[in-house]
Amino acid sequence: MNVVFNCILYPLLEEFFFRGGVLFYLDQHDVFSRKIYSNVVVSAFFSICHLWYWDASHAALVFFPSLILGWIFQRSQSWLLCAVTHMFFNSIYMY
């Protein structure tokens, strides 16, 4: 059951919220002068949210893959592509 949650459900929910919601909003409303700044802010928020279940070192390690996911989203505008990539990342990391 952990595989279903960690490699399918959580990536879908997280990418829908963080990339499809927060990052999309920041980019569409030009909250920051450059899109890289919104990606960094969302990645920091993403990492902080991982402190709920993981220790600080794990949360810090999540930051860099999150930047990649943000970059993918900003180029493709597809949170589903980010979710599939996130599933791949989790599969490699956890199993």
C-alpha positions, 0 to 999 in steps of 0.5 A, spaced: 500 500 500 505 504 501 507 504 493 500 506 491 501 512 496 508 514 495 509 513 488 502 514 485 497 518 489 502 523 493 505 525 487 499 526 483 496 530 489 502 534 490 503 536 483 496 538 482 497 543 488 504 545 488 505 546 480 498 546 478 496 551 483 501 555 487 506 555 481 501 556 476 498 562 480 504 565 481 507 565 474 500 567 471 499 573 476 507 575 475 508 575 482 515 575 481 519 579 476 522 572 473 519 565 473 525 562 476 523 566 483 517 563 483 520 556 482 524 557 488 519 560 492 514 554 491 520 549 491 522 552 498 514 551 500 514 544 497 520 542 502 518 545 508 511 541 507 515 535 507 517 536 514 511 534 516 513 527 515 520 527 514 526 530 518 530 536 515 535 533 511 530 529 507 526 536 506 532 539 504 534 534 499 527 534 496 528 542 494 533 540 488 528 535 485 522 540 486 526 545 482 526 540 476 519 539 477 518 547 477 522 547 470 518 542 467 512 545 469 514 552 466 516 549 460 510 544 459 504 548 463 503 540 464 502 538 472 501 531 469 507 531 466 510 533 473 506 528 476 509 522 472 516 525 473 515 525 480 512 518 480 519 516 477 523 520 482 519 517 488 520 510 485 527 510 484 528 514 491 524 509 495 525 502 491 
